[in-house]
Amino acid sequence: MTRAVAVRLGAFAGALALAFAAAFALGSAVDPVAAADPAPAADSHDGGMAEMPDAGHGDADAQPPGLAVSQSGYTLVPQSTFFQPGKAQTLAFTIQGPDGKPVTQYTQTHEKDLHLIVVRRDLSGFHHVHPTRSADGVWSIPFTFTAGGQWRIFTDFEPAALGEKLTLGADVNVSGPYVPVPMNKPASVYSVDGYDITMTGTPVAGEESTVTFSVSKGGKPVSDLQPYLGAFGHLVSLRGGDLAYLHTHPSTTESGPEIGFGTTFPTAGTYSLFLDFQHAGKVRTAEFTVEVPR
């Protein structure tokens, strides 16, 4: 091969390399996935989703509340994640802010700075309680875990500096044998302490559904329900499997016998519904299992 031919071949190879480089740079700059138009945002409704901080606000695929221990710079930090069953102990935790320090300033929601939900992973042993906060931001409450196994704690609150509600969740472990409790079978009536609560409504996944509970005692409608935390009822719904969390307040303002809720179940699946209501000075909880179809 002559020197002239070698030079021409080298020049051709160099030009080819430059062409490939230019094509690669153009392809990197135009990412077909990133450049695609985003999916249309889902409509939001304030009725049932008002207590779901990140779901239903323009993104149908948004993660439901309660699945994460940290969000928007705020983190749930339990002081202990190991407990014994059947023994009164202190359940304590902090909410750390974006600066890494415990949050001490909250905006009240339904008369409390923070709502604490405690439930075992098999959805038994539900408790809706309200711990107290010390000046340095430590929340605590005496609590007795009733059985061994893994439990989930949910903190439902609004940091004053954030201006929106958050629900953070974390698992804690309770020693002892784990004997799973099957979920209630779907039924329209639940009885507790002499009260019969009847549920009506047809939940649908991904859109607001009206669920109504009617309270009676001794066959007579209860029309003098008492306000509890600023409402005549509180409904917590937990999705079976991962315990995605919905906390809904009534869409009706009457004192009974009916308590209506506008609730959006994010997906199809099995949900446990826990209704808190107050009558004769005592709060009671009715538990329902609902199958939400696609």
N, C-alpha and C positions, 0 to 999 in steps of 0.2 A: 504494500500500500504506500502510495506517495504521500509526501508531507501535505500537499494541497488537498488530496482526498481526505486525509485524516482531519484536517482543519474544518472541511465542509461537514463531515460527519459530526464532529464535536459541536459545531454551531447548531446543527439540526437537533442534536440531543438537548442542548441547552434551551432552545426555543420550546421543545416539547415539554421539558420540565417546567418552564415558566407558565405554559398553558395549563398544565395540571394544577399548579399552585393557584393560579387565578380562579380556576373552576372550584377548587376546594374552598377558597376564601369566600366565594360567592355563595356556595352551599351552606357554609357555616353562618353567614350573615342572615340568611333567610331560612329559619327553622320552620318547616311546614307545620309542626305541632304548635309552636309558640305563636305563629302568625295566623293560625286559624281563628275565626271569630268565636268568642266565648258563647257558651250555651245561654239561652235566654234566662233571665233571673225569674225565680218563682215569686208569685204574689205572696205577700205576708198579710197576716191577720192579727190584730192585737188581742182578740178574745182569748183563744186558748194558748197562744204562743208567747203571751206577754211575759211569762215567767221562764222562758227558754232563751237565755242570753244570746246564743249564737245560731240557733236553728230558726228557720223560717224568715230570715231577714235578707232575702235576695239570693240565697244560694240553697237550692234544693238538696245538694249533696253535703251541706255543712254538717259537721260532727255534732250530734246531740250533746247537751250538757251532761256533766257528771262522769264522763269517761276519762278525763285527764286530771292529773294532780297539779298541773301548772297551766296557766293561760293568761295571755295579755300581761305578762310580767309578774303575775301573782301566783304564789305556790302554797299549797297546803302542806304543813310540816307537823305530823303527829309527834308528840314527845316520846311515845312508846307505841310499838306495834305488836306487843305481846301481852296477853291478858289471861286470867284464869276464869273459868266459868263459875257461876253461882256465888260470886264474891263481889261485894261492893268495892270498886276501885275508882280511881280518878282518870277519866278520859280527858286528856289535855292536848292542845295543839296551838299553833300559831298560823296566821296567814302572812307570809312574807311578801313585801311589796317589791317593786322593781329595784329599789335600793338595797335589797337584801335584809331590811329591818322589818320587825313585826308591824303590821298595820294597826293603828290605834284610832283612826277616824273612819267612821262608816256612815252611810245614809240609811236610815231605817226603812225597812220594807215590811209592811203589815205588823207594825208596832215593835219590831225587833231589829237589832243590828245584824243578827245572824240566826239562821235556822239550821239546825243539825238533824239530819236523818241518819239513823243507824239501822241496818238490816243485814241479816246473814245472806251469804251468796246464793242460797237456795230460796231466797225471798221469804223466809220465815223470820219471826222475831222483830217485826217492824216497830220503830220508835221515832216519833217526831218530838224533839226536845229542844231546850234553849239554854245553852251554857252561859256562864257569866265571864266577863273579860276583866282582867286586871289592868292596872295602869300601864304596864309594860307590854300589853298586847297579847297576853296568854289567855286563851279560852280554856275553861275547865268545867267539868260537871261530874258529880258522883254517878257511876253507871255500873249496872250489873249485867254482864253478858250471860244469857241463859243457857247456852250450850256451846260445845266445842265446834271448831271449824273456822272458816275464813269469813270475816264480816266486812261490809263496806260502810264507810262513813262519807256522807255528803255534806258539804258546807255550802249554804245558799245565802249569798250576801251581796252588798253593793259597796265597794270602796268609795269613799267620798271623792278621792282624787281621780277616779276613773269615770264615774258618772253612768255606769251601766252595771247590770247584775251579772254575777258569775256563779257558777256551780262547779266546785272542785271536789274530786272524790279520791279516796285512798283506801287500801285494804289493810286490815289489822287481823292478827291471828289470835285465836282463843284455843288454849290447850285442851286436851281431853279427846275422847273418841268422837268421831264425826258420824252422826246418824242423819242422813238427809231426810228432809220433810218434803213430801210431794206437794206441788202447787195445788190449790183448790181447783176442782173442775169448774169449767164455765157454768155459771148459774145466775139467774136474774134476781135472787133474793139472798140476803145475808142477815143473820140474826145475831145480836150481841146485847147482853144485859136486859133482855126483855124487849128490845127494839127490833123491828123488822125493817130493813132497808131494801127497797126494790129499785133496780136499775133498768132504765130503758134507753134506747138509742142504738144506732148501727154505725160503729166506728169504721172509717175508711182511711187507708194509708195515704199519707201525703197531702191531705186536705182537711180543713177544719170539720170536725164532727161534733154534734151536740150529744152529750151524755147527761141524763137527768136521774137524780136519786130522789126517791120519795120515802120519807121517814114516818113510821107509825109505831104505836105502842098499844098492845092489847086490842088490836084491830081498829084503833082510832088514829086518824092522822094527827101528827104532831105539828102544830102551826105556831108554836112559841119557842122555836129554836133560839138559842142565845148566841150573840156574836162571839167568835173566838178569833183573836188576833185580827180584829177588824173586818171579819167576814163570817157569814153563816156556814161556811164549810171550806175545807182545804182538800185538794185532791192531788196526791202524788202518784204518778204512774211510772213503773219501772219495767223496762223491756227484758224479758227472759233471755238468758245467755250472757249479755254484757252489762245489764243493769243501766242502760241509757235512761236518763232522768227527765221527767216532766213534772213541774209543780204549777198547778193551775188553780185559779181562784174563780168563784162563781160569776156567771154572767147574769144572775138574777139577784135581786136585793130583798126579796120577801123572806120572812122568818119561818118558812116552811109551809106545808110539808115537803114541797119540792125544792131541790137545789140543782140548778142547771149549770153545766160547764161547757164551754167551747174549747175543745182540745184537739190538737193536731198530732196524731201518731206518725212519727217520721217514716216508718217502714211497716210492712206486713210483719206479723209475728205474734207471739204470746206475751201479754202484758199483765202484770199485777197492779190493780188499782186499789189505793188505800185512801178512804174518805174519812177525814176527821170532822166531827160535828160536836156541838156542845148543847146539852139540855140538862136542866135541873142542877146546874153548877158543875157538871162533870163532862170531860171530853171523852168521847168514845170513837173507836176506829172500826169501820166496816171494810172488809177485804173482798175484792172480786178478781176473778180471772177472765180476761177478754181475749178472744182470738180475732186479730185484725187481719182481714183478707187483703189480698193485693188489689 
